[in-house]
Amino acid sequence: MHERAGVGSTLVIKGELTAQEDIVITGRVEGLINVNGHRVMVEAGAQVAGDVTATGIVVGGTVTGSLTAEERHHAQAGAAVL
């Protein structure tokens, strides 16, 4: 079974987010996201203000910061990477 954690649409996280499982963000994260060996998905309407490091990164919302993916990153229609 593949583990996945979420940052819900009403949540705001300020600080570093580190995980050992896939992360789905529908809310707001202000700070570094480090998810080595797993994927980060920033859903449409979500906001990330900080650098993201993961095996794979999919952006549907807005990321203000750098993206570092071990394998690949993908920006969906309507995404903004600033």
Contacts in CASP RR format, 6 or more apart in sequence:
PFRMAT RR
TARGET T0000
AUTHOR 0000-0000-0000
METHOD contacts of the structure
MODEL  1
MHERAGVGSTLVIKGELTAQEDIVITGRVEGLINVNGHRVMVEAGAQVAG
DVTATGIVVGGTVTGSLTAEERHHAQAGAAVL
2 22 0 8 1.000
3 20 0 8 1.000
3 21 0 8 1.000
3 22 0 8 1.000
4 21 0 8 1.000
4 22 0 8 1.000
4 23 0 8 1.000
4 24 0 8 1.000
5 19 0 8 1.000
5 21 0 8 1.000
5 22 0 8 1.000
5 23 0 8 1.000
5 24 0 8 1.000
6 23 0 8 1.000
6 24 0 8 1.000
6 25 0 8 1.000
6 26 0 8 1.000
7 13 0 8 1.000
7 17 0 8 1.000
7 23 0 8 1.000
7 24 0 8 1.000
7 25 0 8 1.000
7 26 0 8 1.000
7 27 0 8 1.000
7 28 0 8 1.000
7 29 0 8 1.000
7 46 0 8 1.000
8 25 0 8 1.000
8 26 0 8 1.000
8 27 0 8 1.000
9 26 0 8 1.000
9 27 0 8 1.000
9 46 0 8 1.000
10 27 0 8 1.000
11 27 0 8 1.000
11 28 0 8 1.000
12 27 0 8 1.000
12 28 0 8 1.000
12 29 0 8 1.000
12 30 0 8 1.000
13 28 0 8 1.000
13 29 0 8 1.000
13 30 0 8 1.000
13 31 0 8 1.000
14 30 0 8 1.000
14 31 0 8 1.000
15 29 0 8 1.000
15 30 0 8 1.000
15 31 0 8 1.000
15 32 0 8 1.000
16 31 0 8 1.000
16 32 0 8 1.000
16 33 0 8 1.000
16 34 0 8 1.000
17 23 0 8 1.000
17 29 0 8 1.000
17 31 0 8 1.000
17 32 0 8 1.000
17 33 0 8 1.000
17 34 0 8 1.000
17 35 0 8 1.000
18 33 0 8 1.000
18 34 0 8 1.000
18 35 0 8 1.000
19 34 0 8 1.000
19 35 0 8 1.000
19 38 0 8 1.000
20 35 0 8 1.000
20 37 0 8 1.000
20 38 0 8 1.000
21 35 0 8 1.000
21 38 0 8 1.000
22 35 0 8 1.000
22 38 0 8 1.000
22 39 0 8 1.000
22 40 0 8 1.000
22 41 0 8 1.000
23 33 0 8 1.000
23 35 0 8 1.000
23 38 0 8 1.000
23 39 0 8 1.000
23 40 0 8 1.000
23 41 0 8 1.000
23 54 0 8 1.000
24 41 0 8 1.000
24 43 0 8 1.000
25 40 0 8 1.000
25 41 0 8 1.000
25 42 0 8 1.000
25 43 0 8 1.000
25 46 0 8 1.000
25 48 0 8 1.000
26 43 0 8 1.000
26 45 0 8 1.000
26 46 0 8 1.000
27 45 0 8 1.000
27 46 0 8 1.000
27 47 0 8 1.000
28 46 0 8 1.000
28 47 0 8 1.000
28 48 0 8 1.000
28 49 0 8 1.000
29 47 0 8 1.000
29 48 0 8 1.000
29 49 0 8 1.000
29 50 0 8 1.000
30 49 0 8 1.000
30 50 0 8 1.000
31 48 0 8 1.000
31 49 0 8 1.000
31 50 0 8 1.000
31 51 0 8 1.000
32 50 0 8 1.000
32 51 0 8 1.000
32 53 0 8 1.000
33 40 0 8 1.000
33 48 0 8 1.000
33 50 0 8 1.000
33 51 0 8 1.000
33 52 0 8 1.000
33 53 0 8 1.000
33 54 0 8 1.000
34 53 0 8 1.000
34 54 0 8 1.000
35 52 0 8 1.000
35 53 0 8 1.000
35 54 0 8 1.000
35 55 0 8 1.000
36 53 0 8 1.000
36 54 0 8 1.000
36 55 0 8 1.000
36 70 0 8 1.000
37 54 0 8 1.000
37 55 0 8 1.000
37 70 0 8 1.000
38 54 0 8 1.000
38 55 0 8 1.000
38 56 0 8 1.000
39 54 0 8 1.000
39 55 0 8 1.000
39 56 0 8 1.000
39 57 0 8 1.000
39 58 0 8 1.000
40 52 0 8 1.000
40 54 0 8 1.000
40 56 0 8 1.000
40 57 0 8 1.000
40 58 0 8 1.000
41 57 0 8 1.000
41 58 0 8 1.000
42 48 0 8 1.000
42 52 0 8 1.000
42 57 0 8 1.000
42 58 0 8 1.000
42 59 0 8 1.000
42 60 0 8 1.000
42 61 0 8 1.000
42 62 0 8 1.000
42 63 0 8 1.000
42 79 0 8 1.000
43 60 0 8 1.000
43 61 0 8 1.000
44 60 0 8 1.000
44 61 0 8 1.000
44 76 0 8 1.000
44 78 0 8 1.000
44 79 0 8 1.000
45 60 0 8 1.000
45 61 0 8 1.000
45 62 0 8 1.000
46 60 0 8 1.000
46 61 0 8 1.000
46 62 0 8 1.000
47 61 0 8 1.000
47 62 0 8 1.000
47 63 0 8 1.000
47 64 0 8 1.000
48 62 0 8 1.000
48 63 0 8 1.000
48 64 0 8 1.000
48 65 0 8 1.000
49 64 0 8 1.000
49 65 0 8 1.000
50 63 0 8 1.000
50 64 0 8 1.000
50 65 0 8 1.000
50 66 0 8 1.000
51 65 0 8 1.000
51 66 0 8 1.000
51 67 0 8 1.000
51 68 0 8 1.000
52 63 0 8 1.000
52 65 0 8 1.000
52 66 0 8 1.000
52 67 0 8 1.000
52 68 0 8 1.000
53 68 0 8 1.000
53 69 0 8 1.000
54 68 0 8 1.000
54 69 0 8 1.000
54 70 0 8 1.000
55 69 0 8 1.000
55 70 0 8 1.000
55 71 0 8 1.000
56 69 0 8 1.000
56 70 0 8 1.000
56 71 0 8 1.000
56 72 0 8 1.000
56 73 0 8 1.000
57 67 0 8 1.000
57 69 0 8 1.000
57 72 0 8 1.000
57 73 0 8 1.000
57 74 0 8 1.000
58 73 0 8 1.000
58 74 0 8 1.000
58 76 0 8 1.000
59 67 0 8 1.000
59 73 0 8 1.000
59 74 0 8 1.000
59 75 0 8 1.000
59 76 0 8 1.000
59 79 0 8 1.000
59 80 0 8 1.000
59 81 0 8 1.000
60 75 0 8 1.000
60 76 0 8 1.000
60 77 0 8 1.000
60 78 0 8 1.000
60 79 0 8 1.000
61 76 0 8 1.000
61 78 0 8 1.000
61 79 0 8 1.000
61 80 0 8 1.000
62 79 0 8 1.000
62 80 0 8 1.000
62 81 0 8 1.000
62 82 0 8 1.000
63 79 0 8 1.000
63 80 0 8 1.000
63 81 0 8 1.000
63 82 0 8 1.000
64 82 0 8 1.000
65 81 0 8 1.000
65 82 0 8 1.000
67 73 0 8 1.000
67 81 0 8 1.000
75 81 0 8 1.000
END
